[in-house]
Amino acid sequence: MATAQVRCALRAITVEQFATLFEPSNPDKISFDISLTVKSNYDDQTVALSLTVRFIEENRPFLMIEDTCHFLIQEEDWNKLSNGNTSDVELTKEILGNLFSITVGTTRGVLHAKTEQTPYNRFFLPLLDATKMITRPVTIEKTPQN
């Protein structure tokens, strides 16, 4: 199934963690790291991407955010992906890349909203290359009770 044919809805956004630990003193020495977790529920036809971002100064995190975007794949498309609910579902790198892009944009918005009118508002996420974060497809297993 082509990526363009997989229709989904962003059903929920949850902020799992947000913290400002200290105000950095040297903006030239700021780095960040990111991690991505993919969760799924075969029965609910859902996929959730959690993005964790830590802004770091001299090996100490000073700003952290983790949020999750919960996606519902349209039933007709789920049925195609799962061969009528008879097989595992493989989410291609392209599908995951699209969901990742939405998740990153959402994280940017949450970060802005949480830091608005604070000194932390000057820290933002740059453009991120989904192909570097999504390195393989994800299989959602159909378990015997499904």
Solvent accessible surface area in square Angstrom, and as a share of the most:
residue,aa,sasa,rsa
1,M,86,0.38
2,A,59,0.46
3,T,38,0.22
4,A,100,0.77
5,Q,100,0.44
6,V,21,0.12
7,R,111,0.41
8,C,50,0.30
9,A,37,0.28
10,L,73,0.36
11,R,160,0.58
12,A,44,0.34
13,I,82,0.42
14,T,54,0.32
15,V,62,0.35
16,E,89,0.40
17,Q,69,0.31
18,F,62,0.26
19,A,25,0.20
20,T,58,0.34
21,L,98,0.49
22,F,48,0.20
23,E,96,0.43
24,P,8,0.05
25,S,104,0.67
26,N,49,0.25
27,P,76,0.48
28,D,136,0.70
29,K,120,0.51
30,I,44,0.22
31,S,60,0.39
32,F,71,0.29
33,D,59,0.31
34,I,38,0.20
35,S,61,0.39
36,L,40,0.20
37,T,69,0.40
38,V,42,0.24
39,K,101,0.43
40,S,53,0.34
41,N,65,0.33
42,Y,17,0.07
43,D,93,0.48
44,D,82,0.43
45,Q,27,0.12
46,T,38,0.22
47,V,1,0.00
48,A,11,0.08
49,L,0,0.00
50,S,3,0.02
51,L,0,0.00
52,T,31,0.18
53,V,0,0.00
54,R,82,0.30
55,F,5,0.02
56,I,21,0.11
57,E,10,0.05
58,E,115,0.52
59,N,145,0.74
60,R,135,0.49
61,P,35,0.22
62,F,0,0.00
63,L,0,0.00
64,M,33,0.15
65,I,0,0.00
66,E,42,0.19
67,D,0,0.00
68,T,2,0.01
69,C,0,0.00
70,H,57,0.26
71,F,1,0.01
72,L,52,0.26
73,I,1,0.01
74,Q,80,0.35
75,E,110,0.49
76,E,91,0.41
77,D,1,0.00
78,W,0,0.00
79,N,49,0.25
80,K,114,0.48
81,L,28,0.14
82,S,0,0.00
83,N,107,0.55
84,G,48,0.46
85,N,59,0.30
86,T,93,0.54
87,S,41,0.27
88,D,66,0.34
89,V,0,0.00
90,E,92,0.41
91,L,0,0.00
92,T,42,0.25
93,K,91,0.39
94,E,103,0.46
95,I,7,0.04
96,L,1,0.01
97,G,11,0.10
98,N,81,0.42
99,L,6,0.03
100,F,2,0.01
101,S,66,0.43
102,I,75,0.38
103,T,0,0.00
104,V,6,0.04
105,G,37,0.35
106,T,22,0.13
107,T,0,0.00
108,R,73,0.27
109,G,41,0.39
110,V,24,0.14
111,L,4,0.02
112,H,94,0.42
113,A,68,0.53
114,K,97,0.41
115,T,2,0.01
116,E,86,0.39
117,Q,171,0.76
118,T,56,0.32
119,P,69,0.43
120,Y,26,0.10
121,N,54,0.28
122,R,119,0.44
123,F,20,0.08
124,F,141,0.59
125,L,3,0.02
126,P,53,0.34
127,L,167,0.83
128,L,44,0.22
129,D,70,0.36
130,A,21,0.16
131,T,104,0.61
132,K,155,0.66
133,M,54,0.24
134,I,12,0.06
135,T,100,0.58
136,R,162,0.59
137,P,55,0.35
138,V,31,0.18
139,T,71,0.41
140,I,7,0.03
141,E,113,0.51
142,K,59,0.25
143,T,49,0.29
144,P,137,0.86
145,Q,150,0.67
146,N,50,0.25
